[in-house]
Amino acid sequence: MKIDAGLFEYNDRKVTSEIRSCGGGYGGWHHANVYTCTCITVSCGARMTEIKEVSVLIGGRAGDGINSAGALVAQLLNHLGYRIYLYFDYPSLIRGGHNFAIIRGSEHEVGTCREKLDFILALNQETVDRHRDPGHAGTAVIFNADLARSDGQGISLQDILTSEKAPGIMGNSAIIGGFAKAAGIEWETVETVFRRHVPKGIDLNLKVARRAYDQLAVARRIEPCSNPPLPLLNGNEAIGLGLVRGGLEAYVSYPMTPSSSLLHFLAGEKEKLGITVVHPENEIAVILMALGFAYGGKRAAVGTSGGGFCLMTEGLSLAGMAEIPLVLVVSQRTGPSTGLPTYTGQSELQFVLHAGQGEYPRLVVAPGDAQEALLWSAIAMDIAWKYQVPAFILPDKTLSEGTYSVDAAGTSLPSTQAPPAWDGKPPYLRYADSPSGVSPLAFPGAKDAVVKVNSYAHDASGYTTEEAEMVTLMADKRLRKQEGLITGLNGYHQVNVLGLAEAPVAILCWGSTKGVCSEAGTTLGLRVVQPVVLAPFPVTRLKEALAGTTTIICVEENATAQLAALAQQHGIIPDAKVLRYDGRPFTYESLCARLKEVVP
Amino acid sequence: MTGRALITDVQNTWCPGCGNFTIQHTLKKILAEMETAGRSLDDVVLVSGIGCHAKIADYLNINTFYSLHGRTIPVATGIKLANPDLTVICCCGDGDCYAEGLDHLVFAAKRNVDITVIVHNNRVYGLTTGQYTPTSPLGFRGKSTPSGTAEFPINPVELMLASGATYIARGYTKKMDQLKVLLQGGIAHWGFSFIDVLQICATFFPAADYYTPRVYEPADHDPASFDRACALAREWDYNSDARIPLGVLYTAAFPGFGERMATKAVTAGEREEAVRQLLASRI
């Protein structure tokens, strides 16, 4: 790799962080290979310099189709061999507010955004005003000349649309066509991506894109990487496919951002996947209906956000008492209460850990990206049925609505084990005691089985009891399932160690901050420890991952450091906390700056 | 399981004279007849809420889901969608179904989901020892309203007509033969069946002396007539002194929720292929 000082002047970036960022920061990246990665070439006029990644922002009004335009930009980069992370930022309204998507491509896996932008695609003036950093001369701006003024290259969308007699929404195709040219992307790639991903009016969209493509000049060439393109999924889609791979048969949900896109995705694909999708009257009905499905023998999941989950807690406790398997997807947003509906947060960890009256085992997993979401959603379904417990998947807005490259081939299916089935010899005892605490399952309709489940304290048959000895016996039986659950989880990779694995200073993080922490940790020379499983708390694995550390810095997107409190309960004492709770995810730059304040 | 004892050994704790005995006995007879007619009781599920009525889950020797206060109907809906071959019956109370879980009742009627909802409407909370319910008359003196309620009762029959239920009946626990016909009709009806059963609470609302002289069966009623059903539903508003019509007040045939929601099953191989294709389409 040649390092051209001009690049760094040009990009206004620090040499060290730029080089290290080449690692992308995910597991497996170490100092040793940071300096050997192949970089992409950006052409800027006569100067040829090298960088290793690209960040593109596209912005406009709500209703301009920014999310789908961003997805097309992501696919262009995907087809150039880049690994993708797309962040979509939008206010909670239908029309008129400012929407933007940041698409980051890197030769290596990415899970966070950078603040420095290589391209801005501005459908309106607000995009230029908000995002054009005058101190960063390297940004190439492509703008709608009808509505905006900026440096860079303007396109009159109206002229193009009029010439092609195309509807207004196709203006996005012109901006994308212009971007493709400015980035030196071959027209064939544009055509391939449009034909694969534009849902209708492909030929007309291509004509519109081509006019803009022909009008503009190359500003910064993005050279292809050698990677094959990968499927791009948002976190919710990955969760949905993971649940399906875990045997999902029914998904029940009431719309609530940022979980709704999971409902939309599964509803849209239900025929192909052979699943039932129900949107009932409220979240109370959601969880009770799902429990009805599970009692009837169908693997069910529910999805919501914090407010909707508040309504589900009585049903959760019923699942615990009646030992009915259930997967709950709780996608976090900024709280309390209605909070910031379309912004992120990690403030439901302690809520989910403790929700529902009474005591019963539960699984809580917080995947860090779409790939982990695909894997752990299948595992969560498997575990829910194996141990007849509620299993939580705890993403947040960043993960649920962020788009990632997913290597499905690298996600091996968990060994799905059917829960113990009844031997068919009556009488059937739904709550038959056993050393593991897990009772054989039968479903109504099974010959000679009388299947009685009960929210009251009950005996082995499922009949209500208030008898002290039986109440204790059944409480012990339920809680004994926790032991099997812990043992079973030992077969999985529950805690990730990223960044510099041997470093004495560790970041302790969870969920969607995996990407940004790993990247910042790599840059700053920190170990990054990310438990994916949060209940039962993998204390042994976590202590192993933290062995040899002198300082633990908890990084969380909440105001009270909820993972820190959980770790502390288990004897792991964080030394410092870096918290953000304004609804926005940490960016690489913002996290690095905050970490530098506390790293000893 | 054929020839099973339909009543369990669990000790019955309803008060002497409780109308719940009538409902349980009626259901027992219906179940026995179903079995005689060749229907396996393995395919019958009873869902109960919480309240005096709900103890029926412990007393009947069939599949039961003893759920939460007000939540019978979403559970029953999930069970029916999971396995359409099952006969799903909800036993709920009036506090259960008209207060805590009213939204579920309205939506189940709106969907025309093929379940049968039997409301043990004793117009008082019994298990919590005597508070007013949504169908208690104005001025009802309960433990939470010692000076009398300040609100009118709702008329659940009228509400069900407005909500889209396709089998609406009212029964009375002192009219057991008729009750059996009404419940049987509801179970046989394809779609959402609702039977409001005026049930005597011997301890907190012993209203037999009020009901018995007022109940009647309308002659020549055509239950297919929505307008006539509305008129009958409004004849007694659960508050004013009036004659109380019993019987099947309304029936209609509409497509049900289950058949509209049904998704064709796919094999594990087809599903994995669908996932593979979905992933491929995202490249």
Boltz contact constraints between the chains, C-beta under 6 A:
constraints:
  - contact:
      token1: [A, 229]
      token2: [B, 283]
      max_distance: 6.0
  - contact:
      token1: [A, 231]
      token2: [B, 279]
      max_distance: 6.0
  - contact:
      token1: [A, 231]
      token2: [B, 282]
      max_distance: 6.0
  - contact:
      token1: [A, 231]
      token2: [B, 283]
      max_distance: 6.0
  - contact:
      token1: [A, 232]
      token2: [B, 282]
      max_distance: 6.0
  - contact:
      token1: [A, 233]
      token2: [B, 282]
      max_distance: 6.0
  - contact:
      token1: [A, 241]
      token2: [B, 275]
      max_distance: 6.0
  - contact:
      token1: [A, 270]
      token2: [B, 263]
      max_distance: 6.0
  - contact:
      token1: [A, 271]
      token2: [B, 263]
      max_distance: 6.0
  - contact:
      token1: [A, 272]
      token2: [B, 274]
      max_distance: 6.0
  - contact:
      token1: [A, 273]
      token2: [B, 271]
      max_distance: 6.0
  - contact:
      token1: [A, 273]
      token2: [B, 274]
      max_distance: 6.0
  - contact:
      token1: [A, 274]
      token2: [B, 263]
      max_distance: 6.0
  - contact:
      token1: [A, 274]
      token2: [B, 265]
      max_distance: 6.0
  - contact:
      token1: [A, 274]
      token2: [B, 266]
      max_distance: 6.0
  - contact:
      token1: [A, 274]
      token2: [B, 271]
      max_distance: 6.0
  - contact:
      token1: [A, 276]
      token2: [B, 81]
      max_distance: 6.0
  - contact:
      token1: [A, 276]
      token2: [B, 263]
      max_distance: 6.0
  - contact:
      token1: [A, 281]
      token2: [B, 103]
      max_distance: 6.0
  - contact:
      token1: [A, 281]
      token2: [B, 107]
      max_distance: 6.0
  - contact:
      token1: [A, 285]
      token2: [B, 74]
      max_distance: 6.0
  - contact:
      token1: [A, 285]
      token2: [B, 104]
      max_distance: 6.0
  - contact:
      token1: [A, 288]
      token2: [B, 71]
      max_distance: 6.0
  - contact:
      token1: [A, 288]
      token2: [B, 74]
      max_distance: 6.0
  - contact:
      token1: [A, 288]
      token2: [B, 75]
      max_distance: 6.0
  - contact:
      token1: [A, 289]
      token2: [B, 74]
      max_distance: 6.0
  - contact:
      token1: [A, 289]
      token2: [B, 77]
      max_distance: 6.0
  - contact:
      token1: [A, 289]
      token2: [B, 78]
      max_distance: 6.0
  - contact:
      token1: [A, 292]
      token2: [B, 75]
      max_distance: 6.0
  - contact:
      token1: [A, 292]
      token2: [B, 78]
      max_distance: 6.0
  - contact:
      token1: [A, 292]
      token2: [B, 79]
      max_distance: 6.0
  - contact:
      token1: [A, 293]
      token2: [B, 78]
      max_distance: 6.0
  - contact:
      token1: [A, 293]
      token2: [B, 82]
      max_distance: 6.0
  - contact:
      token1: [A, 295]
      token2: [B, 65]
      max_distance: 6.0
  - contact:
      token1: [A, 295]
      token2: [B, 79]
      max_distance: 6.0
  - contact:
      token1: [A, 296]
      token2: [B, 79]
      max_distance: 6.0
  - contact:
      token1: [A, 296]
      token2: [B, 82]
      max_distance: 6.0
  - contact:
      token1: [A, 296]
      token2: [B, 83]
      max_distance: 6.0
  - contact:
      token1: [A, 298]
      token2: [B, 82]
      max_distance: 6.0
  - contact:
      token1: [A, 314]
      token2: [B, 68]
      max_distance: 6.0
  - contact:
      token1: [A, 318]
      token2: [B, 68]
      max_distance: 6.0
  - contact:
      token1: [A, 408]
      token2: [B, 279]
      max_distance: 6.0
  - contact:
      token1: [A, 444]
      token2: [B, 45]
      max_distance: 6.0
  - contact:
      token1: [A, 444]
      token2: [B, 63]
      max_distance: 6.0
  - contact:
      token1: [A, 444]
      token2: [B, 86]
      max_distance: 6.0
  - contact:
      token1: [A, 445]
      token2: [B, 43]
      max_distance: 6.0
  - contact:
      token1: [A, 445]
      token2: [B, 83]
      max_distance: 6.0
  - contact:
      token1: [A, 447]
      token2: [B, 42]
      max_distance: 6.0
  - contact:
      token1: [A, 448]
      token2: [B, 1]
      max_distance: 6.0
  - contact:
      token1: [A, 451]
      token2: [B, 63]
      max_distance: 6.0
  - contact:
      token1: [A, 452]
      token2: [B, 64]
      max_distance: 6.0
  - contact:
      token1: [A, 453]
      token2: [B, 65]
      max_distance: 6.0
  - contact:
      token1: [A, 454]
      token2: [B, 66]
      max_distance: 6.0
  - contact:
      token1: [A, 455]
      token2: [B, 66]
      max_distance: 6.0
  - contact:
      token1: [A, 455]
      token2: [B, 68]
      max_distance: 6.0
  - contact:
      token1: [A, 463]
      token2: [B, 10]
      max_distance: 6.0
  - contact:
      token1: [A, 463]
      token2: [B, 58]
      max_distance: 6.0
  - contact:
      token1: [A, 464]
      token2: [B, 58]
      max_distance: 6.0
